[in-house]
Amino acid sequence: MCTDYVCGHCQFRVESRDYGNLYLMDAAGKRHYYCLPNGPGEEMRLYQRLTGAGEDYAGLEAYYQSHGGNEGDYLCMSCGRQTRRDPARDALRCTGCKRMTLLHSAELEGKPCPKCRQGVFTETFGSIS
């Protein structure tokens, strides 16, 4: 499910996904994203494509531990830039202004808007994916 947070003053909108952005990395460290709502086999198909392995659930689990993760949606409370970060692998530093002021998008309710600095975010229903 997606939830939108909207500034009551300037209408700046931030989307938050409750399931995050799942990925597996290839040997070079590039992240390849997959979505569980598309079916439980998508993760296995991506694992097979990246490694050349057959259908091996134990291998997939081990590969996920070393090459997988889940990026959350973050908002910089200094500059308003939206970014995805995996707190298990990435520094929670803004990719724009480089400040350590990222806040997970699911925590925006009642927080001040970094764009206009006058309104606060309220939660609105987004969509189901």
HELIX and SHEET records of a PDB file:
HELIX    1   1 LEU A   36  ASN A   38  5                                   3    
HELIX    2   2 GLY A   41  THR A   51  1                                  11    
HELIX    3   3 TYR A   57  HIS A   67  1                                  11    
HELIX    4   4 SER A  105  GLU A  107  5                                   3    
SHEET    1   A 3 ARG A  13  ARG A  17  0                                        
SHEET    2   A 3 CYS A   2  CYS A   7 -1                                        
SHEET    3   A 3 PHE A 121  SER A 127 -1                                        
SHEET    1   B 4 ARG A  31  TYR A  34  0                                        
SHEET    2   B 4 ASN A  21  MET A  25 -1                                        
SHEET    3   B 4 GLY A  68  CYS A  76 -1                                        
SHEET    4   B 4 GLN A  82  ARG A  85 -1                                        
SHEET    1   C 4 ARG A  31  TYR A  34  0                                        
SHEET    2   C 4 ASN A  21  MET A  25 -1                                        
SHEET    3   C 4 GLY A  68  CYS A  76 -1                                        
SHEET    4   C 4 LEU A 102  HIS A 104 -1                                        
END                                                                             
